[in-house]
Amino acid sequence: MEEKRPPEGRVLTTHVGLPFSSQRQQELRRRGEQRKRKTKGTHKRKDKRKRKADLNEEWQEFLKDNQKVDEGAYNSSVKRVLWTVIQRYGMEVDVAAGLAKLDQVVAAHESEEAPNLTGDGSEELLLGVLSFEAIFCAQDLSRGIMLLQASLARGNVNGMFSLGSSLLGQRQINQPLLPVISLPEDEQALGFIRQAAEKGHPTALFQMGEYHEIADALLDVEKAEAYLRAATEAGHPTAPFKLAMLYEAGKVRVEGAKEKIMQLLQLAAARRCPEAHLHLASMYRSGSEWEANRSKAASHAKTAAELGFAPAQYILADGFEKGKWGDEVSLTPKELIDLYVNAAEQGFVPAIVRMGKLYWDGEFWFDQNDGKAVEFFTLASKNGNVEAQAYLGWAYKTGRGIQKDVKKAVELIKPHVTEKGHSLAFILLAEMYERGEGVEKDTNEAARLLEQAASLGMDGAEDALVMLHQRGEGLHGMSEETVEHFHSLLRFDPGEWLCDNDREALKVFDKYKVNRASIKGKSLLTF
């Protein structure tokens, strides 16, 4: 049975409206289940010490995340409030004492009734977030929602937005096959986010703009533009970038679009939005004055990478390896590897593939480690990466880093023997036909694969075809003389006079859809 997948373009959000990976949600669930199973008095002292260390590590990570209030493009007013409460109760110094005081205050608030409510709801906001994050306890969604409702009741706009985002995020996790926004299921959650937007909450404005652009249930580009403009005016760092992309895609017409787009991108970049920096780098790289703008492109790419943006980290490293940055980017081997590692750890597939190849080939100071390479290739393959699947097929074909399985190798390689496939797939499958590995031996089919790969300009195909023919194999039932003329055609112009053998060779080109123009002037074989 085919595995069901969530719809593409899904936007999962945390309580603060930031990207929330499904892996993170699974980790929270796993952690919560583990804690439920750990009953009092049933574990050894060393287990208790380990749990305490784990909790401390989670808390330190939470502190680090929320302390970055003024760094990067993804910090929100919610995080500012959280950090204020953490400092108010001294939790960054003594978390146990601070948490006890916080619990006492919130417990006192719970006995109050409207309209005589005290406090601004920030204490409830922090405890609600801790409940959702499963810090100090198993994940408790019902308590988290109750605390955010209490924060909302005290007029806390961050509590209002967080409640809506939390309800929406949980629905997306529990019903992943539904669209990103599904009505009427998400009406209540959207109501809270919409109210927070009406009160000027920057992230709420931004989220509503996103939903009206991508969610079928709310699709309205004019509303999307209005919300994103308001979010931009409210200081949201990513909103100018999204607004620029709306104009660039032509979804909304605006007078002086080119100048407006550049202004918005520069504004987003000034607000440390990494996507804006990378987009500016791309614009400068692809322009007609690339040489003159190389330094600008490199500067924006480096800034985006420093902000932790995985695509930028990969592009900066890959461009350096290929010499595309010239003298504008200088990286030590360690800096280069760190960029790939950081991008891979964030799940950026091209970086994951590159890490696999580094271990596969033993490049830089990496010791060759086929097992590690296979781990990376497997991870990238699950994301549909063609190159990773070809390399994984190679591993199964040879038994490098995994148990040899030529049938599995064919399954992985064969789907990518197409014009949009990968050169390695052609070479590997041709070799398997040549040797009869996982398929019936057929040197003519091997030659046809290599001819097609050569016509597409794929590296290594020409040499492999030459070697096959030199052994007297893969001649398609023709004489060696015809094969020789077949190769010589690569030096002919289409209008040049051809002999009978040349015409026979042309039939081979046409039958197997070889692109003559792409290989004109090349020689596969020297006689």
Secondary structure as UniProt FT lines:
FT   TURN            8..9
FT   TURN            15..16
FT   HELIX           22..37
FT   TURN            40..41
FT   HELIX           45..67
FT   TURN            69..70
FT   HELIX           77..88
FT   TURN            89..93
FT   HELIX           95..110
FT   TURN            114..115
FT   HELIX           122..133
FT   HELIX           141..153
FT   TURN            154..155
FT   HELIX           157..174
FT   TURN            176..177
FT   TURN            183..186
FT   HELIX           187..198
FT   TURN            199..200
FT   HELIX           202..214
FT   HELIX           216..218
FT   HELIX           221..233
FT   TURN            234..235
FT   HELIX           239..248
FT   TURN            249..250
FT   TURN            255..256
FT   HELIX           257..270
FT   TURN            271..272
FT   HELIX           274..286
FT   TURN            288..289
FT   HELIX           290..306
FT   TURN            307..308
FT   HELIX           310..321
FT   TURN            322..325
FT   HELIX           326..328
FT   HELIX           333..345
FT   TURN            346..347
FT   HELIX           349..361
FT   TURN            364..365
FT   HELIX           370..381
FT   TURN            382..384
FT   HELIX           386..398
FT   HELIX           406..413
FT   HELIX           414..416
FT   TURN            419..420
FT   HELIX           423..435
FT   HELIX           443..455
FT   TURN            456..457
FT   TURN            459..460
FT   HELIX           461..470
FT   TURN            471..472
FT   TURN            476..477
FT   HELIX           480..488
FT   HELIX           489..491
FT   TURN            494..495
FT   HELIX           500..511
FT   TURN            512..513
FT   HELIX           516..519
FT   TURN            520..521
//
